[in-house]
Amino acid sequence: MTSDQDRLVHGNFHLSEVDLKAGIEKDVYYEEEARLQTELKRIQQAYLHSGDRGLIVFEGWDAAGKGGTIRRMAAAMDPRGFKVWPIGAPSPFEKRHHYLHRFWSRLPGAGEIVVFDRSWYGRVLVERVEGYAEKADWQRAYSEIVAFEKMLLDDGVRIVKLFLHISPAEQKKRFVERLRDPLKRWKLSYEDLRNREKWPHYEAAVEEMVRRTSTARAPWTALSSEQKKAGRIKALSTIVEALSDGVDLSPRPLDLGLLEQAQSHLGIDPREIVDT
């Protein structure tokens, strides 16, 4: 029996609902970026102290801005408690196991925040569209994924799922920019170009993915990344809101024993350090 927390919440979703006109002024962007990065630092410190775990899933069109958003996150985080897993095609060894097998060892441990740059949703996206998975297998995967995420949620993991949406015209523009920039050409592959021919098929797969795997506790947020800066702020805001909900983000109180040792070894006046 499905509880209210695990009910599906996007039964009528269509990508056409995403407003691709969303934008942000440059000065507002940099102000918001700095504020959100500070909030991410506070969240990570709280998690390291409490043992909470965060899991962030990024999906989206090629060149939609996943990497740029993740880099803004990474710039604010201590790598000892923050990991990014870029997910590509499974290895021959991984193909011998259930498709979820390769994600288990990469899940967050106590106090960690983990980002998946693409994820287990490949089973119902690229594997479905490209024919790497049989129809019966990717059809079954919807319920398997919901059950997998429910298990993690029940164990206390916070899950954030983002899909970054852009138009075919904007993707073409970004592909051309990559070709022109010697430092970005490595990002463009034959598969990226070939996949454009199957845009309607991928669009249908994305919409079905959202409808069948977006639950009350682990909803999908489909956002416009047509303007990169607006997309980054929306993505970071969604992450901050989800990971901080109900979490005490107050800095840990100063250890008075440590303060005494600092006074002894550093010759400082404790009154200059004690929180006000």
C-alpha positions as CSV (number, residue, x, y, z in Angstrom):
1,M,0.0,0.0,0.0
2,T,1.4,3.4,-1.0
3,S,1.6,6.1,1.7
4,D,0.9,9.8,1.0
5,Q,4.7,10.4,1.2
6,D,5.4,7.9,-1.5
7,R,2.6,8.8,-3.9
8,L,3.4,9.9,-7.4
9,V,3.1,13.7,-7.8
10,H,3.7,14.6,-11.5
11,G,1.1,12.4,-13.3
12,N,0.4,14.9,-16.1
13,F,3.9,16.4,-16.6
14,H,5.1,17.7,-20.0
15,L,8.4,19.4,-20.8
16,S,6.4,22.1,-22.6
17,E,5.4,23.3,-19.1
18,V,8.9,24.5,-18.3
19,D,9.2,28.2,-19.0
20,L,12.4,28.6,-21.1
21,K,12.2,32.4,-20.9
22,A,13.3,32.4,-17.3
23,G,16.3,34.7,-16.8
24,I,18.3,36.7,-14.2
25,E,20.3,39.9,-14.2
26,K,24.1,39.5,-14.0
27,D,24.4,41.5,-10.7
28,V,21.6,39.5,-9.1
29,Y,23.1,36.3,-10.3
30,Y,26.5,36.9,-8.6
31,E,24.8,38.0,-5.4
32,E,22.6,34.9,-5.3
33,E,25.4,32.6,-6.2
34,A,27.5,33.8,-3.3
35,R,24.6,33.6,-0.9
36,L,23.8,30.0,-2.0
37,Q,27.4,28.9,-1.8
38,T,27.5,30.2,1.8
39,E,24.3,28.2,2.6
40,L,25.9,25.1,1.1
41,K,28.9,25.5,3.4
42,R,26.5,25.8,6.4
43,I,24.6,22.7,5.2
44,Q,27.8,20.7,4.8
45,Q,29.0,21.7,8.3
46,A,25.7,20.7,9.8
47,Y,25.7,17.3,8.0
48,L,29.3,16.6,9.1
49,H,28.2,17.2,12.7
50,S,24.8,15.4,12.5
51,G,25.6,12.5,10.2
52,D,22.8,13.5,7.8
53,R,23.2,12.3,4.2
54,G,22.4,14.1,1.0
55,L,22.0,12.7,-2.5
56,I,21.6,14.9,-5.6
57,V,20.8,13.5,-9.0
58,F,21.4,15.6,-12.1
59,E,19.9,14.7,-15.4
60,G,19.3,16.8,-18.5
61,W,20.1,17.4,-22.1
62,D,23.6,17.4,-23.3
63,A,25.2,20.8,-22.8
64,A,22.3,21.9,-20.5
65,G,24.7,23.1,-17.8
66,K,24.9,20.2,-15.4
67,G,28.7,20.4,-15.1
68,G,28.7,24.2,-14.5
69,T,26.2,23.9,-11.7
70,I,28.1,21.1,-10.1
71,R,31.3,23.1,-10.2
72,R,29.6,25.9,-8.4
73,M,28.6,23.5,-5.7
74,A,32.1,21.9,-5.5
75,A,33.7,25.4,-5.1
76,A,31.8,25.8,-1.8
77,M,32.3,22.3,-0.4
78,D,35.0,20.6,1.5
79,P,35.9,17.5,-0.6
80,R,36.3,15.3,2.4
81,G,32.5,15.3,2.7
82,F,31.5,15.9,-0.8
83,K,31.8,13.6,-3.8
84,V,30.8,13.9,-7.5
85,W,30.2,10.7,-9.5
86,P,30.1,11.2,-13.3
87,I,28.2,8.3,-14.7
88,G,28.9,6.9,-18.2
89,A,28.3,3.6,-19.9
90,P,28.6,0.5,-17.6
91,S,31.8,-1.5,-17.8
92,P,31.8,-5.2,-18.9
93,F,32.0,-6.2,-15.2
94,E,29.1,-3.9,-14.3
95,K,27.0,-5.3,-17.1
96,R,27.1,-8.7,-15.4
97,H,25.1,-7.3,-12.5
98,H,21.8,-5.7,-11.9
99,Y,22.0,-2.1,-13.3
100,L,21.6,-0.6,-9.8
101,H,24.6,-2.6,-8.5
102,R,27.2,0.0,-9.6
103,F,25.5,2.8,-7.6
104,W,25.5,1.1,-4.2
105,S,29.1,1.8,-3.3
106,R,28.8,5.4,-4.4
107,L,25.9,6.3,-2.1
108,P,26.6,8.9,0.6
109,G,28.0,7.8,4.0
110,A,27.2,9.5,7.3
111,G,27.8,13.2,7.0
112,E,28.3,13.1,3.2
113,I,26.7,14.9,0.3
114,V,27.0,13.1,-3.0
115,V,26.2,14.2,-6.6
116,F,25.5,11.9,-9.5
117,D,26.1,13.5,-12.8
118,R,23.7,11.2,-14.6
119,S,22.5,8.2,-12.7
120,W,20.4,5.0,-12.5
121,Y,17.8,6.9,-14.6
122,G,19.9,6.0,-17.6
123,R,18.0,2.7,-17.7
124,V,14.8,4.6,-18.6
125,L,16.5,7.3,-20.7
126,V,19.5,6.4,-22.9
127,E,19.2,2.6,-22.4
128,R,15.5,2.8,-23.4
129,V,15.9,5.2,-26.4
130,E,19.1,3.6,-27.8
131,G,17.8,0.0,-27.3
132,Y,20.5,-1.0,-24.8
133,A,17.7,-2.4,-22.5
134,E,14.8,-4.6,-23.6
135,K,11.4,-3.0,-23.2
136,A,10.4,-5.3,-20.4
137,D,13.5,-4.3,-18.5
138,W,13.2,-0.6,-18.8
139,Q,9.4,-0.8,-18.1
140,R,10.1,-2.7,-14.9
141,A,12.8,-0.2,-13.9
142,Y,10.3,2.5,-13.0
143,S,9.0,0.6,-10.0
144,E,12.5,-0.7,-9.1
145,I,13.8,2.9,-9.0
146,V,10.9,4.1,-6.9
147,A,11.5,1.2,-4.5
148,F,15.3,1.9,-4.5
149,E,14.8,5.5,-3.6
150,K,12.1,4.7,-1.0
151,M,14.6,2.5,0.7
152,L,17.2,5.3,0.8
153,L,14.6,7.8,2.0
154,D,13.4,5.5,4.8
155,D,17.0,5.1,5.9
156,G,17.3,8.9,6.3
157,V,18.9,10.0,3.0
158,R,17.7,13.2,1.5
159,I,17.2,13.0,-2.3
160,V,17.1,15.9,-4.7
161,K,16.4,15.2,-8.4
162,L,17.0,17.8,-11.1
163,F,16.3,17.8,-14.8
164,L,17.9,20.7,-16.7
165,H,15.9,21.6,-19.8
166,I,16.9,23.5,-22.9
167,S,15.6,23.9,-26.4
168,P,17.2,22.1,-29.4
169,A,18.2,25.6,-30.8
170,E,20.1,26.4,-27.6
171,Q,21.8,23.1,-27.5
172,K,23.0,23.6,-31.1
173,K,24.4,27.0,-30.1
174,R,26.3,25.5,-27.2
175,F,27.7,22.7,-29.3
176,V,29.0,25.2,-31.8
177,E,30.6,27.1,-28.9
178,R,32.3,24.0,-27.7
179,L,33.7,23.3,-31.2
180,R,35.2,26.8,-31.3
181,D,36.8,26.6,-27.9
182,P,39.9,24.4,-27.7
183,L,39.4,23.9,-24.0
184,K,35.8,22.7,-24.3
185,R,36.0,20.5,-27.4
186,W,36.6,17.4,-25.3
187,K,33.0,17.8,-24.0
188,L,31.5,17.2,-27.4
189,S,31.2,13.6,-28.6
190,Y,29.8,11.8,-31.6
191,E,27.0,10.5,-29.4
192,D,26.0,14.1,-28.5
193,L,25.5,15.0,-32.1
194,R,23.8,11.7,-33.0
195,N,21.4,12.0,-30.1
196,R,19.9,15.2,-31.5
197,E,18.2,13.1,-34.2
198,K,16.2,11.3,-31.5
199,W,15.2,14.4,-29.6
200,P,11.4,13.6,-29.7
201,H,12.1,10.0,-28.4
202,Y,14.2,11.4,-25.5
203,E,11.6,14.0,-24.7
204,A,9.0,11.3,-24.4
205,A,11.3,9.2,-22.2
206,V,12.0,12.2,-19.9
207,E,8.3,12.9,-19.5
208,E,7.4,9.3,-18.7
209,M,10.4,9.2,-16.3
210,V,9.1,12.2,-14.4
211,R,5.5,11.0,-14.3
212,R,6.4,7.5,-13.0
213,T,9.2,8.2,-10.6
214,S,8.4,11.7,-9.1
215,T,7.2,11.0,-5.5
216,A,6.2,13.4,-2.7
217,R,9.4,12.7,-0.9
218,A,11.7,12.5,-4.0
219,P,10.1,14.8,-6.6
220,W,11.6,15.8,-9.9
221,T,12.4,19.5,-10.4
222,A,12.4,20.2,-14.1
223,L,13.9,23.7,-14.6
224,S,14.9,25.9,-17.5
225,S,18.6,26.2,-18.2
226,E,18.1,28.1,-21.5
227,Q,19.8,30.9,-19.7
228,K,22.7,29.2,-17.9
229,K,22.9,31.6,-15.0
230,A,19.2,31.4,-14.2
231,G,19.3,27.7,-14.4
232,R,22.2,27.5,-12.0
233,I,20.5,29.7,-9.4
234,K,17.3,27.7,-9.7
235,A,19.2,24.4,-9.3
236,L,21.3,25.6,-6.4
237,S,18.2,27.1,-4.7
238,T,16.3,23.8,-5.0
239,I,19.2,21.9,-3.5
240,V,19.7,24.3,-0.6
241,E,16.0,24.3,0.2
242,A,15.8,20.5,0.1
243,L,19.0,19.8,2.1
244,S,18.3,22.4,4.7
245,D,14.6,21.7,5.4
246,G,14.3,20.9,9.1
247,V,18.1,21.0,9.7
248,D,19.7,23.1,12.4
249,L,22.3,25.2,10.4
250,S,23.6,27.0,13.5
251,P,27.4,26.8,13.7
252,R,28.7,24.3,16.3
253,P,29.5,26.0,19.6
254,L,33.1,26.7,20.3
255,D,34.9,23.9,22.2
256,L,36.0,25.7,25.4
257,G,38.8,23.0,25.9
258,L,40.1,23.8,22.4
259,L,39.9,27.5,23.3
260,E,42.1,26.9,26.4
261,Q,44.6,25.0,24.4
262,A,44.7,27.8,21.8
263,Q,45.3,30.3,24.6
264,S,48.2,28.3,25.8
265,H,49.8,27.5,22.5
266,L,49.0,30.6,20.5
267,G,49.1,33.2,23.3
268,I,45.7,34.7,22.4
269,D,43.1,36.5,24.5
270,P,40.0,34.2,24.7
271,R,37.8,37.2,24.8
272,E,38.8,37.9,21.2
273,I,37.4,34.5,20.1
274,V,34.3,33.7,22.1
275,D,31.1,33.9,20.0
276,T,29.0,36.8,20.8
